[in-house]
């Protein structure tokens, strides 16, 4: 009799968990933080995430004739910026219904529901046609996906020829002198703030750890090329705390 093979594992922060368990664990994290997600983003980044997202918007070049697929779109920041800047119809997709419900309420408050489709979907297995989108984005979501290469492959599949993919994500700090302060903020301040504001220190501990286990700039750029993207570029933001990766489907 053969022993049962050890199931494949992946990262969940600094923990190793079976691949099949990561998605439910991530879903639980975001169900927990959804009601205060936008406030916590401001606190976590001292508001700088808003500048990063606006920088991403300038790279998107919104046009009413182009469509957007916003993967792991959360509470809707990128989709709303796209529509407010004159972008065409958008699909706001997220695997977590709780996050999309927050996004839907925010869209109603802003009068932005028209031409936004809210889609509960796994970014690794999109229920969308090949070559159906002009622009695909994912902002602060790729690191939470189990099979990141599959997400990039799906983004490439659904893009039209000449379409562009952009990923805004926390990355690898390039300023050595700031590393100690950055680590203290991530692993001491964030869980403390999470416990006081969201009553959930554990989720914010995971979020800090997930940043450290995410591929660095060069590795992620290589993954985009492996998915078929051309003219891959990387723009570091705030010393590499975050980065915008981009690629074209040619």
N, C-alpha and C positions, 0 to 999 in steps of 0.2 A: 504493500500500500504506500502510495506517495503522499508526502505531507502536502497540505494545502499551500499554494504559493502565497508569499507575502503580498498583500495588495499594494499597488503603487501609491506613493505618497507625494504630497506637495506642501508648500509653505502656507501657514496661517499665522502671519506675524513671524515670531521666532520659533513657533511650534511646528512640528511635522505632523500632518494629519492625512488619513486616507483621502485620495482624490475625490471620492464620492461624498465626503463630509464637508469639503470646503464651502461649496455653494450654500448649503443650509446655515453654516456658521456665519458666513458673510451676510446672508439675508437677515439673520437675527441681529447682527450688529446694526444694520441700517434701519431695521424696524424699530430698534431701540432709540436711535439718534434722530430719526426722521422729524419729529415735532420741533426739535431745536437745531436742526442741521445747519440752517443758514446763519443763525447766531453763532454756533460753534465754529463755523468756517471763518467768520470774522475774528473770533477770539484766537483761533489756532494760528492764523496767518497775520494777525494784527491788521486785517483788512486788505492786505496786499493781494490776496487772491482775486479781488475785483479788478485790480490793475492788470494782472496776468490774463484774466479772461478778456479784458478789453484789447489787450495786445493780440490775443488769439483772433478776436473779431476782425482786426485790421488785416490779418493774414487770410481771412475767409473771403473778403471782398464780396459782401452780400449783394445779390441782384435778384429782382423779382422774377427773372426767367430761370433761376437755378433753385434746385431743391436741396434740402439739408436732412441728413439722418444723424441725429445726436444720440450716440450710444451711451449707455449708462448715464443718461441725462439727469438723473436725480430730480432735484426740485426745479429744474428748468432754466438755469441762468444762461447757458449758451444758446438754447433755442429762443429765449426771449430777446436776447441781444440781437440775434440774427433777424428776427421778425421786426423788431423796432428799428433796425438799420435798413429796412427795405428788402430783406431777403424773401425768397419765395416760400412755397409750402414746406412745412417741416414735419418730420416724424420724431417725436420725443420718446425714446425707448429706454426702458429700464427693467431689470428682472424683478424689482421689488415694488409691488403694488402700493405699499405705504408711501414710498417716495413719490410715485407718480400721482397719488392722491393729493399730496402737498403741492406738487407742480400744477395740477389741475385747478386747485383753489387759487393759487397765485396768478394763473393765467386769467381766470374769471375776474379777479380784482383789477388786473391791468387791462382788461378788454382785449386780450390776445388769443382767445380761444379759436377764432376763425383761422383756418388753414394750418392748424396744429393737430396732428394725430397723436394720441397717447397710446403707446404700444407696450404691453407687458411682454418682454421677450428676453431670451438669453442671447447675449452678444456672440456666443460661440456657435449658435444655431439660429440664424435669423430667418423668419418666415417671409422673406422678401425675394422678389425676382432678381435674377442676374442683371447687371448693368441697368439698374433702375434709379440710381441716385447720382446727383452731381457732386455733392460734398458730403463727406462722412467725418464726424468729429467724435472724440471721446476725451472728456476732461475729468481728471482725478477719478477715473473708473477702471482703467486697465489693470492697475496693480491689484484690484480685488477679484479679477477674473482667474479662474483655475487654469485654463489653457490659453495663455496670452497669444501664442502663435495662431491658434484657431480663430481668435477674435480678429487678428490682423488679416488672416486669410478670408474671413467673411466680409470684412470691410472692402478688401480688394475685389471680391466677387460681385458685390452689389453696386460698385461704382461703374459709371459709364466710362468709355474711353475718353481721356482728357480730364477725368474727375480727380479730385484731390482729397487726400486723407490727412487730418491733423490730430495729433495727440498732445494734450497738455497734461503733464503729470509731474509730481514731485520727482526729483532726480538726485544726482550725486553732487554734493556741495564741492565747489572748486576752490574755496578760500580756506586754507588750512588754519589760519589764525582765528577763524570764527567757529571752528568745529566744536570746541568744548562748550561754548555758549549755545550752539545749535542743539547739541546733545542734551544739555541741561533743560532747555526749553521743551524738547520733544518728550523726554522720558520722566521729567519731574513736573514741569508746569502743566503740560497737556492733560495727563491723567488727573491732576489735582483740580484743574478747571472743569474737566468732564464730570468729576464727582460732585462739584459744587453747583454747576449750571445745569447739567443734564442728568445728574444723579447716576452716572454710569462711567466710572473710572476705567473699567475693564475694556470697554469698546474703544476708548481713546488710547489706551495702551496698545491695543491691536493696530489702530491706525498709524501710530508712530512706528511700530515695528514693521508694518507693511511697507513703509517708505524705504526702510533700510534694506529690505530683501528684494526690492524691485530692481530690474536690470539697470545698469548705468547707461549713460548716453550712448557710448559706442556699441554696447551690446544690443540696445533697443534699435539703433539704426541698422545694425546687421539683421535683426529680426524683420524689419520692414522690407529690406531687400530680399530676404528669403521668401517673403509673402508675395513678391512680384512687383513691389513698388520701385519706381525709378526716380531719379533726381531727389534722393532722400537728403533732407537737411535737418539740422539741429540748431535751435536758438536757445542758449542758456538765459535764464531769468534770475535776477537777484543772486548772482554768484553761483548759479547752478542748483539752488534750492528747488527750483522747478525748471522745466525745459519744454519747449514746443518741438515735437518731431513732426516732420511732414514728408509726404511722398505723393507721387503722381501715378495714375494708371494710364500708361501710354500704349 
